[in-house]
Amino acid sequence: MPDCARGRRRRVQALVGAMLIGATVLTACGTGTDAVSAVRANQFVSPDGKTVIDYAPAMRRAIGAVEGEDLFDRGTVRLADYRGDVVVVNVWASWCPPCRTEFQALENVYRDTRARGVQFVGINFRDSRSTAQDFTTDRKVPYRSIFDYGGATLAALGVPVGVVPTTLILDRQHRPAKLFLRAITEAELRAAVLTVAEEKAAPK
C-alpha cells in the first residue's frame, strides 16, 4: 500500500478514536474524584480540582430564578416557593448508575430533615422523561423534580454544575452553601444539611 494511503488510513482511525472518546466523555457520570462534564464534550474540572466545595457565609451570593416544568407535568417547580427553607438540589438522570445508587441516601435525609425546614428538589437532566417518571414512581421518590433535558436551569444556580450527579445545598436565603460534584453518602449529606439548617440567620 502506498505511504500516502497508509497515512490517510491512520488519520481516519485517529479521528474515529477521538470521536468515540468524545462521546464517552459527553455522557460520563461523576463516579469518583473526577468531575467530568455531561454538558460539553470537553472535560470540566471544578476549581482547584475539588469535588466538594464549601461556601463561607460571607462569600455566598443568591442564586437566580430556578424554575422549570415538573417531571410529571404537574405545573412549574420553583425554588422561590421554598422561601426560608434550606433547599437541597440534586441533578440526576436515570441512566447514571451513581445517581440511582445515591437516591436512597437522598430520600432518607429528606425524611429525617424536612421537619427542620429542609426541602429537596431534583433536576432531571438529559434523560428520557418516561424512564425518569418510571424510576421515581418505582422508588416512590417523595419530592419533586424539574424535567430539564437541556440543562436550562443549571446556569441560574451560580455554581460550577455540569457533573451528573451533582448535589447543591442552599441556605435559607437560597445561597449556595455546599456543593458535591460527585455522588454523596447518606452520612455526609445529613451532616452537611444539618450544619446549614442550624446556621443562625444573618442580621437584617
C-alpha positions as semicolon CSV with decimal commas, in nm:
position;residue;x (nm);y (nm);z (nm)
1;M;0,000;0,000;0,000
2;P;0,144;0,342;-0,088
3;D;0,267;0,555;0,205
4;C;0,010;0,828;0,133
5;A;-0,276;0,575;0,157
6;R;-0,141;0,440;0,486
7;G;-0,118;0,795;0,618
8;R;-0,478;0,869;0,523
9;R;-0,597;0,549;0,693
10;R;-0,409;0,633;1,015
11;R;-0,560;0,982;1,019
12;V;-0,911;0,839;0,972
13;Q;-0,855;0,586;1,251
14;A;-0,728;0,859;1,484
15;L;-1,029;1,077;1,404
16;V;-1,274;0,794;1,473
17;G;-1,097;0,718;1,802
18;A;-1,117;1,081;1,909
19;M;-1,488;1,091;1,825
20;L;-1,553;0,780;2,035
21;I;-1,363;0,926;2,330
22;G;-1,557;1,250;2,300
23;A;-1,888;1,062;2,300
24;T;-1,785;0,876;2,616
25;V;-1,697;1,197;2,798
26;L;-2,022;1,360;2,690
27;T;-2,233;1,104;2,878
28;A;-1,998;1,034;3,168
29;C;-2,109;1,038;3,531
30;G;-1,912;1,180;3,821
31;T;-1,831;0,845;3,980
32;G;-1,513;0,915;4,171
33;T;-1,287;1,207;4,239
34;D;-1,309;1,331;3,882
35;A;-1,560;1,593;3,773
36;V;-1,646;1,523;3,412
37;S;-1,885;1,741;3,216
38;A;-2,206;1,586;3,094
39;V;-2,295;1,909;2,915
40;R;-1,999;1,966;2,687
41;A;-1,771;1,727;2,503
42;N;-1,466;1,875;2,675
43;Q;-1,382;1,778;3,030
44;F;-1,487;2,009;3,311
45;V;-1,286;2,015;3,631
46;S;-1,404;2,211;3,931
47;P;-1,192;2,494;4,077
48;D;-0,863;2,354;4,211
49;G;-0,984;2,007;4,113
50;K;-1,220;1,991;4,412
51;T;-1,529;1,773;4,407
52;V;-1,665;1,911;4,736
53;I;-1,683;2,290;4,769
54;D;-1,779;2,483;5,083
55;Y;-1,903;2,840;5,054
56;A;-1,840;3,052;5,363
57;P;-2,145;3,262;5,463
58;A;-1,965;3,589;5,395
59;M;-1,885;3,478;5,038
60;R;-2,230;3,347;4,943
61;R;-2,445;3,507;4,675
62;A;-2,812;3,445;4,598
63;I;-2,891;3,221;4,303
64;G;-3,100;3,319;4,003
65;A;-3,460;3,218;3,938
66;V;-3,450;2,839;3,924
67;E;-3,777;2,701;3,792
68;G;-3,896;2,453;3,537
69;E;-4,156;2,204;3,428
70;D;-4,247;1,934;3,676
71;L;-4,131;1,587;3,572
72;F;-4,491;1,464;3,587
73;D;-4,649;1,767;3,416
74;R;-4,786;1,897;3,747
75;G;-4,719;2,262;3,679
76;T;-4,400;2,455;3,745
77;V;-4,146;2,379;4,017
78;R;-3,998;2,700;4,159
79;L;-3,728;2,718;4,425
80;A;-3,876;3,054;4,520
81;D;-4,177;2,862;4,659
82;Y;-3,948;2,730;4,933
83;R;-3,862;3,070;5,073
84;G;-3,696;3,049;5,414
85;D;-3,615;2,678;5,379
86;V;-3,284;2,508;5,325
87;V;-3,308;2,350;4,978
88;V;-3,109;2,051;4,857
89;V;-3,089;2,046;4,477
90;N;-2,988;1,716;4,318
91;V;-2,901;1,697;3,947
92;W;-2,966;1,343;3,830
93;A;-3,051;1,111;3,541
94;S;-3,193;0,761;3,539
95;W;-2,915;0,645;3,303
96;C;-2,642;0,737;3,555
97;P;-2,556;0,447;3,791
98;P;-2,420;0,669;4,075
99;C;-2,742;0,874;4,063
100;R;-2,951;0,562;4,102
101;T;-2,735;0,439;4,389
102;E;-2,747;0,761;4,590
103;F;-3,125;0,808;4,572
104;Q;-3,183;0,607;4,889
105;A;-2,945;0,836;5,077
106;L;-3,126;1,143;4,942
107;E;-3,467;1,006;5,040
108;N;-3,353;0,910;5,391
109;V;-3,202;1,252;5,460
110;Y;-3,511;1,424;5,317
111;R;-3,742;1,237;5,554
112;D;-3,512;1,294;5,852
113;T;-3,465;1,669;5,800
114;R;-3,785;1,808;5,648
115;A;-3,923;1,890;5,995
116;R;-3,626;2,126;6,033
117;G;-3,734;2,331;5,732
118;V;-3,538;2,142;5,466
119;Q;-3,674;2,082;5,116
120;F;-3,537;1,869;4,832
121;V;-3,576;1,936;4,458
122;G;-3,440;1,722;4,176
123;I;-3,330;1,843;3,834
124;N;-3,364;1,560;3,584
125;F;-3,105;1,618;3,312
126;R;-3,054;1,473;2,962
127;D;-3,297;1,192;3,031
128;S;-3,594;1,012;2,880
129;R;-3,896;1,161;3,050
130;S;-4,089;0,834;3,062
131;T;-3,790;0,643;3,201
132;A;-3,732;0,909;3,466
133;Q;-4,101;0,900;3,559
134;D;-4,094;0,520;3,590
135;F;-3,783;0,536;3,805
136;T;-3,922;0,791;4,051
137;T;-4,260;0,614;4,063
138;D;-4,100;0,274;4,133
139;R;-3,881;0,426;4,404
140;K;-4,167;0,638;4,546
141;V;-3,938;0,942;4,549
142;P;-4,113;1,182;4,790
143;Y;-4,002;1,516;4,643
144;R;-4,049;1,684;4,305
145;S;-3,809;1,708;4,013
146;I;-3,776;1,960;3,733
147;F;-3,760;1,796;3,390
148;D;-3,474;1,981;3,223
149;Y;-3,335;1,783;2,932
150;G;-3,119;2,067;2,803
151;G;-2,995;2,197;3,140
152;A;-3,152;2,543;3,111
153;T;-3,193;2,571;3,489
154;L;-2,833;2,490;3,577
155;A;-2,679;2,829;3,496
156;A;-2,914;3,002;3,741
157;L;-2,763;2,804;4,028
158;G;-2,448;3,015;4,004
159;V;-2,207;2,729;4,079
160;P;-1,994;2,502;3,855
161;V;-2,258;2,241;3,767
162;G;-2,204;2,001;3,480
163;V;-2,139;1,670;3,651
164;V;-2,410;1,408;3,697
165;P;-2,479;1,357;3,981
166;T;-2,437;1,696;4,149
167;T;-2,586;1,792;4,485
168;L;-2,608;2,154;4,597
169;I;-2,720;2,269;4,943
170;L;-2,874;2,617;4,954
171;D;-2,904;2,803;5,282
172;R;-3,229;2,965;5,400
173;Q;-3,155;3,271;5,187
174;H;-3,110;3,040;4,886
175;R;-2,738;3,098;4,856
176;P;-2,502;2,808;4,772
177;A;-2,356;2,670;5,096
178;K;-2,207;2,337;4,991
179;L;-2,159;2,165;4,657
180;F;-2,087;1,798;4,583
181;L;-1,960;1,735;4,231
182;R;-1,988;1,360;4,277
183;A;-2,217;1,101;4,432
184;I;-2,283;1,155;4,802
185;T;-2,315;0,926;5,103
186;E;-2,604;0,945;5,347
187;A;-2,378;1,035;5,640
188;E;-2,200;1,322;5,469
189;L;-2,521;1,464;5,323
190;R;-2,703;1,452;5,656
191;A;-2,413;1,620;5,834
192;A;-2,389;1,894;5,570
193;V;-2,765;1,957;5,563
194;L;-2,791;1,979;5,942
195;T;-2,496;2,216;5,957
196;V;-2,662;2,455;5,712
197;A;-3,005;2,415;5,873
198;E;-2,864;2,512;6,212
199;E;-2,687;2,825;6,090
200;K;-2,808;3,143;6,252
201;A;-2,992;3,378;6,020
202;A;-2,788;3,675;5,902
203;P;-2,895;4,005;6,068
204;K;-3,123;4,217;5,851
